[in-house]
Amino acid sequence: MAVQAPSVSQPALAGRMQRISVSATAAVVIEAERLRGEGAELVDFGAGEPDFPTPAHIKQAAVEALRQDFTRYTATGGIAPLKDAICRRHAALCGTSYQRGEVLVTLGGKHALFNSISALVDHGDEVILPSPYWVSFYDQITYAGGRPVVVATDEERGFTLTPEMIEKAVTPRTRVILLNSPSNPSGAVFAPALFRAVLELCRDRGLWLISDECYLQFIYEGAPYSVGAEPGARERVIIAGSLSKTYAMTGWRLGYALAPKPVIEAMLKLQSHSTSNPVSFVQKAAIAALEGPQDCVTAMLNEYRRRRDLIIAGLRSIPGLCCGEPAGAFYAYPNIQALLRPGLDSPLIFSQRLLREAGVVTVPGEAFGTRSHLRFSYATSRQNIERGLQRMHEFCAKLS
Ligand SMILES: Cc1ncc(COP(=O)(O)O)c(C=O)c1O
């Protein structure tokens, strides 16, 4: 039988590439860039990253490391003083007692998640994933050959879950339960009781719990909580953490995983054949971030709280739009169902028209597995929030 050669214009790609798609958040960024290129002046609620500069003492530590020629390969899983600093900061924040051998330093929290999912999920394995979920969870699971089993939550229950909802989704193929609190995109913060129940379920059924703590320090009431502090958690839990949001360091690419030693070793093996070590001088800056003054984090959190109050009040004043109050992170996730109509019948179309006709960048709920919502990142100035709300009002008024 003749075998058809792949055409030059369409090279044959590995089958696994068909299991993932371009992130919808990236698609919004591309469209917004195109419009900006044409001279449009946009109000951007799309980007999920702090608009603050990285604090000066962190930048200074990177400069100092460069001056001292700290520019070579380091240990693949990160330098020991950084691992210790991660353990110490996590212990101070959440009362955990992780040790150096239970830490892997990665190139961002996303990389920690990628390594953990790759290390734990086999072909056909199921991963329980509450929706709305952060875009990359879904694709990282399918890329590994796993099957996301989505458990839907809604604003009526504040986008949180009961242990029963998770338990019902468990099958003999379940391997991992993946929780993200505070959540991107809903801003929900899950109660410690939920984590304890899930942990017990994991222990009973031999499952893993991956807990994404990327927004750990951005909660508006109470102290940060980590399931890693629960007795016996360290044998069943993989924590993915990040300095990206906490210290306004998105571009520096520094995250970490906290996990049982055998899991760390598996992830390290993968990291040694892919990225190798996190950037040498960034690791020094990360030590300065974790060990230095923390008032920069408090200042950012306080500003996010002011922005949250502003945007939630503004969104709620738009007739037909309903919006819960996020307890953490920096996203509003209003329900726009009442504003949808023929010709404007999905968040995706709504978001596209809002961008083209009003110059407001949002991310449609489809990206997060829901069909009635838009995500607004309020990691932008209060002035921008006010301008964006004004445009939203005008756009929505024209619909009715
Ligand atoms: C829920 C969640 N987890 C992880 C990440 C990864 O962040 P980074 O790779 O920059 O650490 C993000 C970034 O947006 C996120 O929203």
The ligand as an ORCA input file, in Angstrom:
! r2SCAN-3c Opt
* xyz 0 1
  C      -4.536     29.016     38.583
  C      -3.178     29.264     38.040
  N      -2.226     28.367     38.281
  C      -0.983     28.528     37.816
  C      -0.653     29.634     37.067
  C       0.741     29.700     36.552
  O       1.439     30.831     36.788
  P       2.999     30.874     36.545
  O       3.366     29.776     35.613
  O       3.282     32.213     36.003
  O       3.624     30.650     37.883
  C      -1.611     30.590     36.773
  C      -1.311     31.753     35.928
  O      -2.151     32.468     35.449
  C      -2.906     30.408     37.293
  O      -3.879     31.311     37.076
*
